[in-house]
Amino acid sequence: MSEQTKHLFKSANSRKVIASIILWIMVALSAVTFVMAFIEMIVYGKYNADAPVEIISDGEVIMSLIFAVPDIIWGFMQFVFIIVFLMWVYRTFRNLIAIKVAGLQHSAGWAVGSYIVPIVNLFIPYIVMKEVYQASLYAKPESEDWKTKKSPKYFLVWWIFYIVGSLLYNVNTMFSFDTMGDYQISAVITIIAEPMLILALISLFFIMRNITKAQDTTLVESMQVDEAVADKEDEHEDTEE
């Protein structure tokens, strides 16, 4: 590997490790929230949907406050995760550029920016992640054959469940919670959304792990082989001259 490439190529493993730790904390919090939503559905299900929230007992008020804690922590962890995750995305794409993978359709900046731009963030991040995965695992020097490779099915699990789960999660924040019906509907939405978010996060973990591992092994080795061949060709040309 040339000195210039060594300088530009940096393992994304440390960022992957930090992001993974946060990710698994979020999975655990989602699991707790899922169980709590079931309890809320049972407790609040006895009330009429039109009944005002003032009808609940003091013990149920305390329960609601306690049950809100994991959700608040999850929101904070999500904020931290997004920052670290986007740093990982940037590094993995920069590595593809450093190794000079042929046929890349996006830039490292756009790989990160696509998560932020409205509408665009509904589909471009998925396309970019597939590009990073395929290039990291299958790219060969001066070849674009990696584009023909398929990504695992858990890519769709990650993206579909992330989009739908996040949408439901945001819908839950729109309730005024003036009536017991709001609490009942919120509990049902949570029971649906949390498993989706859990599956999306677990799928993302495997995506990050496989991309990082491939870049640190297969991709680097491929570059070393390519340069070894190039060095031999240069030596052969020098000898002929």
ZAVEX-824305 format. One line per field, with one value per residue (C-alpha): residue number from 0; chain; x, z, y. Coordinates in steps of 0.1 Angstrom, whole numbers, plus 5000, padded with zeros to 4 digits. Example, Ala and Ser with C-alpha at 12.3 -4.5 7.8 and 13.67 -1.06 7.14 Angstrom:
# ZAVEX-824305
pos: 0_1
unit: A_A
X: 5123_5137
Z: 5078_5071
Y: 4955_4989
***
This chain:
# ZAVEX-824305
pos: 0_1_2_3_4_5_6_7_8_9_10_11_12_13_14_15_16_17_18_19_20_21_22_23_24_25_26_27_28_29_30_31_32_33_34_35_36_37_38_39_40_41_42_43_44_45_46_47_48_49_50_51_52_53_54_55_56_57_58_59_60_61_62_63_64_65_66_67_68_69_70_71_72_73_74_75_76_77_78_79_80_81_82_83_84_85_86_87_88_89_90_91_92_93_94_95_96_97_98_99_100_101_102_103_104_105_106_107_108_109_110_111_112_113_114_115_116_117_118_119_120_121_122_123_124_125_126_127_128_129_130_131_132_133_134_135_136_137_138_139_140_141_142_143_144_145_146_147_148_149_150_151_152_153_154_155_156_157_158_159_160_161_162_163_164_165_166_167_168_169_170_171_172_173_174_175_176_177_178_179_180_181_182_183_184_185_186_187_188_189_190_191_192_193_194_195_196_197_198_199_200_201_202_203_204_205_206_207_208_209_210_211_212_213_214_215_216_217_218_219_220_221_222_223_224_225_226_227_228_229_230_231_232_233_234_235_236_237_238_239_240
unit: A_A_A_A_A_A_A_A_A_A_A_A_A_A_A_A_A_A_A_A_A_A_A_A_A_A_A_A_A_A_A_A_A_A_A_A_A_A_A_A_A_A_A_A_A_A_A_A_A_A_A_A_A_A_A_A_A_A_A_A_A_A_A_A_A_A_A_A_A_A_A_A_A_A_A_A_A_A_A_A_A_A_A_A_A_A_A_A_A_A_A_A_A_A_A_A_A_A_A_A_A_A_A_A_A_A_A_A_A_A_A_A_A_A_A_A_A_A_A_A_A_A_A_A_A_A_A_A_A_A_A_A_A_A_A_A_A_A_A_A_A_A_A_A_A_A_A_A_A_A_A_A_A_A_A_A_A_A_A_A_A_A_A_A_A_A_A_A_A_A_A_A_A_A_A_A_A_A_A_A_A_A_A_A_A_A_A_A_A_A_A_A_A_A_A_A_A_A_A_A_A_A_A_A_A_A_A_A_A_A_A_A_A_A_A_A_A_A_A_A_A_A_A_A_A_A_A_A_A_A_A_A_A_A_A_A_A_A_A_A_A
X: 5000_5014_5023_4995_4969_4982_4977_4941_4929_4920_4901_4865_4866_4868_4838_4820_4827_4814_4783_4777_4778_4752_4732_4728_4719_4691_4680_4678_4658_4634_4628_4620_4597_4579_4572_4561_4537_4520_4515_4501_4477_4464_4462_4447_4425_4399_4391_4367_4386_4368_4376_4399_4434_4425_4406_4437_4450_4481_4498_4491_4505_4537_4538_4535_4563_4586_4577_4587_4623_4635_4619_4638_4671_4665_4660_4693_4711_4697_4711_4746_4743_4735_4766_4789_4771_4775_4812_4815_4796_4820_4851_4840_4832_4865_4883_4867_4880_4914_4917_4905_4875_4863_4827_4816_4785_4785_4809_4817_4801_4769_4769_4765_4744_4718_4706_4699_4681_4643_4627_4662_4668_4639_4659_4694_4710_4699_4714_4746_4749_4744_4772_4795_4787_4792_4824_4839_4832_4837_4857_4887_4914_4902_4869_4833_4821_4813_4782_4766_4768_4737_4734_4719_4682_4687_4694_4657_4648_4671_4657_4620_4617_4638_4615_4582_4594_4607_4575_4554_4578_4572_4535_4535_4549_4520_4493_4481_4473_4442_4421_4427_4422_4455_4473_4456_4465_4500_4506_4494_4517_4546_4540_4541_4570_4595_4600_4606_4632_4649_4651_4663_4691_4702_4703_4724_4748_4755_4758_4784_4803_4806_4816_4842_4857_4858_4875_4902_4909_4897_4899_4933_4947_4933_4951_4984_4982_4974_5004_5027_5017_5022_5057_5067_5054_5074_5106_5101_5097_5129_5148_5137_5148
Z: 5000_4990_5016_5003_5006_5041_5051_5037_5047_5084_5100_5110_5137_5167_5155_5148_5183_5200_5177_5184_5222_5219_5195_5219_5248_5225_5218_5255_5261_5233_5248_5281_5265_5246_5279_5296_5267_5273_5309_5300_5276_5303_5330_5308_5289_5317_5311_5285_5256_5261_5298_5309_5321_5356_5362_5367_5402_5418_5415_5377_5374_5390_5368_5337_5348_5355_5322_5304_5316_5292_5263_5273_5277_5243_5227_5241_5231_5196_5193_5203_5181_5150_5155_5159_5131_5106_5115_5108_5074_5064_5073_5055_5023_5026_5027_4994_4978_4994_4980_4946_4942_4906_4899_4931_4925_4956_4977_5014_5021_5003_5021_5053_5040_5025_5060_5068_5036_5038_5013_5001_5034_5027_5000_4993_5026_5017_4982_4996_5023_4997_4976_5006_5014_4979_4973_5007_5002_4965_4949_4929_4914_4883_4881_4887_4889_4926_4915_4902_4937_4958_4994_5021_5028_5062_5043_5035_5071_5084_5061_5060_5097_5104_5083_5095_5131_5132_5116_5143_5170_5158_5156_5193_5201_5185_5210_5235_5260_5272_5272_5281_5244_5236_5262_5248_5212_5221_5239_5208_5185_5208_5208_5170_5167_5192_5176_5143_5157_5175_5143_5124_5149_5150_5112_5112_5137_5112_5083_5102_5115_5080_5062_5088_5088_5050_5048_5073_5056_5021_5007_5021_5009_4975_4973_4984_4958_4931_4941_4942_4906_4896_4912_4893_4860_4866_4874_4842_4821_4837_4829_4792_4790
Y: 5000_5034_5060_5082_5055_5046_5082_5084_5049_5047_5018_5027_5000_5023_5043_5010_4998_5030_5031_4994_4999_5027_5007_4977_5001_5014_4979_4971_5003_4995_4961_4976_5002_4974_4955_4987_4995_4962_4970_5004_4989_4966_4993_5020_4996_4996_5032_5047_5063_5096_5098_5127_5118_5132_5100_5079_5072_5087_5053_5052_5087_5076_5046_5068_5090_5060_5044_5076_5074_5047_5067_5099_5080_5064_5098_5110_5078_5081_5117_5104_5074_5094_5115_5085_5065_5094_5096_5059_5063_5091_5071_5040_5059_5079_5046_5035_5067_5062_5027_5041_5018_5022_5032_5050_5070_5092_5112_5109_5142_5132_5098_5117_5146_5122_5113_5150_5163_5158_5134_5124_5107_5083_5064_5077_5065_5030_5032_5046_5019_4992_5009_5009_4973_4960_4979_4970_4933_4927_4956_4946_4969_4987_4968_4977_4941_4947_4966_4934_4918_4915_4928_4906_4906_4922_4954_4957_4947_4975_5002_4994_4988_5019_5041_5027_5024_5060_5072_5055_5068_5104_5099_5090_5124_5142_5131_5157_5130_5148_5117_5080_5072_5089_5067_5036_5044_5054_5021_5001_5022_5016_4978_4979_5003_4990_4955_4973_4996_4966_4946_4977_4983_4947_4946_4978_4962_4934_4958_4979_4949_4933_4965_4974_4939_4937_4971_4961_4928_4920_4955_4963_4930_4936_4969_4954_4927_4953_4974_4944_4935_4972_4972_4941_4956_4987_4967_4947_4979_4993_4962_4963_4999
***
